Amino acid sequence: MADIVDARTRSRMMRGIRGKNTRPELAIRRALHARGFRFRLHDRKLPGAPDLVFPKFRAVLFVHGCFWHGHGCHMFRWPATRAEFWRAKISHNQEVDARAVAALGAGGWRVAEVWECALRGRQRQSIDDVAASLAHWLAGDAPRLEIPDASDINLDEAAYGDDLS
């Protein structure tokens, strides 16, 4: 399928997408702050510069966009144009994410990831439910949390094509 806008317009649109302070991230920050949690933002001293850092709980939180991080949900589709570029870029993002999570775990940090589809997708949860899950995780000692849980994702062959194994 051909792009519906010209290359300059698409480039301008893509440049406008932020990596920090996104709507999902801001919503989670507001909800957790209202529940009494205090955190640091985007600590560049830690691997991956997590979106939220909870030093008291030795925990970090990443809020990932499904497209940019290649999530296996219905919100992710491989772009039809410049396919090689996008496969390399998104695969690199996934490698960087995996290295950051491994380094954080090795450093004694607990890691949570909230995916965009948890707040906006077909199986979206209310921000209160997501915040409650995060609060429960922070109070516990589980090393990892992923919202939505990977087992709740229905991999869509249209998104991954022949890459499903």
C-alpha positions in Angstrom: 0.0 0.0 0.0 1.4 3.4 -1.0 1.8 6.1 1.6 -1.1 8.6 1.6 1.2 11.6 2.2 4.3 12.8 0.4 7.8 12.0 1.7 8.4 15.5 3.2 5.1 15.4 5.1 5.8 11.9 6.4 9.2 13.0 7.5 7.8 16.0 9.3 5.2 13.8 11.0 7.7 11.2 12.1 10.1 13.9 13.5 7.2 15.2 15.7 6.9 11.9 17.6 8.5 12.3 21.0 10.5 9.7 22.9 9.9 11.3 26.3 6.8 12.7 28.0 4.4 10.8 25.8 0.7 10.7 26.6 0.8 7.1 27.9 3.9 8.0 30.1 2.3 11.2 31.5 -0.9 9.3 32.3 1.0 6.6 34.2 3.1 9.3 36.0 -0.1 11.1 37.1 -1.8 8.0 38.3 1.3 6.7 40.3 1.9 10.2 41.8 -1.7 10.4 42.9 -1.2 7.0 44.7 1.8 8.5 46.6 4.7 7.1 44.6 7.6 9.3 44.0 10.1 8.7 41.2 12.9 10.2 39.1 12.5 10.7 35.4 14.7 9.5 32.6 17.8 8.8 34.7 20.6 8.6 32.1 22.9 7.0 34.7 20.9 3.8 34.4 21.0 1.5 31.3 18.3 2.5 28.9 17.4 5.7 30.7 14.2 4.3 32.2 11.1 6.5 32.0 10.5 6.3 35.7 12.9 5.3 38.4 11.8 4.3 41.9 15.0 4.3 44.0 13.1 3.3 47.2 11.9 0.1 45.6 15.0 -0.4 43.4 12.6 -0.6 40.5 12.4 1.1 37.1 9.5 1.4 34.6 9.6 1.7 30.8 6.6 2.9 28.9 7.0 1.6 25.3 5.2 2.5 22.1 4.1 -0.6 20.3 5.4 0.5 16.9 8.8 1.8 17.9 9.7 -1.2 20.0 8.1 -3.9 17.7 5.5 -5.2 20.2 3.7 -8.4 19.0 0.2 -6.8 19.4 -2.5 -5.7 17.0 -1.1 -2.1 17.1 2.2 -3.1 15.4 2.5 -3.5 11.6 5.7 -3.6 9.6 5.8 -0.6 7.3 5.4 -1.4 3.6 7.7 1.3 2.5 11.4 1.3 3.2 10.9 -2.2 4.8 14.6 -2.9 5.2 15.3 0.4 7.0 12.3 -0.2 9.4 13.2 -3.8 10.1 16.8 -2.8 11.0 15.6 0.2 13.1 13.0 -1.7 15.1 15.2 -4.8 15.5 17.9 -2.5 16.9 15.5 -0.9 19.3 14.5 -4.4 20.5 18.2 -5.3 21.0 18.8 -2.1 22.9 15.8 -2.8 25.1 16.9 -6.3 25.8 20.4 -5.2 26.8 19.1 -2.5 29.1 16.8 -4.9 30.9 19.6 -7.4 31.3 22.0 -4.8 32.6 19.4 -3.4 35.0 18.6 -6.9 36.3 22.3 -7.6 36.7 22.6 -4.4 38.7 19.8 -5.5 41.1 17.0 -3.4 39.6 13.5 -4.7 39.1 12.0 -3.8 35.7 8.5 -3.2 34.6 7.3 -2.5 31.0 4.0 -1.0 30.1 3.1 -1.2 26.4 1.0 1.4 24.6 -1.6 -1.2 23.7 -2.4 -1.6 27.4 -3.8 1.9 27.5 -5.0 2.4 23.9 -5.5 -1.0 22.2 -8.3 -3.4 21.7 -7.7 -5.0 25.1 -7.0 -1.6 26.8 -7.2 -1.4 30.6 -8.2 1.7 32.6 -5.3 3.8 33.8 -6.4 3.0 37.4 -6.1 -0.8 36.7 -2.6 -0.3 35.2 -1.6 1.9 38.2 -3.0 -0.7 40.6 -0.9 -3.4 38.9 2.2 -1.3 39.1 1.6 -0.4 42.7 1.1 -4.0 43.6 4.3 -4.9 41.8 6.3 -2.1 43.4 5.2 -3.2 46.9 6.2 -6.8 46.1 9.5 -8.4 45.2 8.8 -9.8 41.7 11.8 -9.0 39.4 9.7 -8.3 36.3 6.3 -7.0 35.2 4.9 -6.6 31.7 1.6 -5.0 31.0 -0.1 -6.4 29.1 1.4 -9.8 30.0 3.0 -11.4 27.0 0.6 -14.4 27.4 -2.3 -12.0 26.9 -1.1 -10.9 23.5 -2.6 -12.6 20.4 0.2 -12.4 17.9 -1.1 -11.2 14.6 0.4 -12.8 11.5 -0.3 -9.7 9.5 2.1 -7.8 11.7 4.9 -10.4 11.6 4.3 -12.2 8.3 6.8 -15.0 7.9 8.8 -14.0 11.1 6.5 -16.0 13.4 8.1 -19.1 14.7 
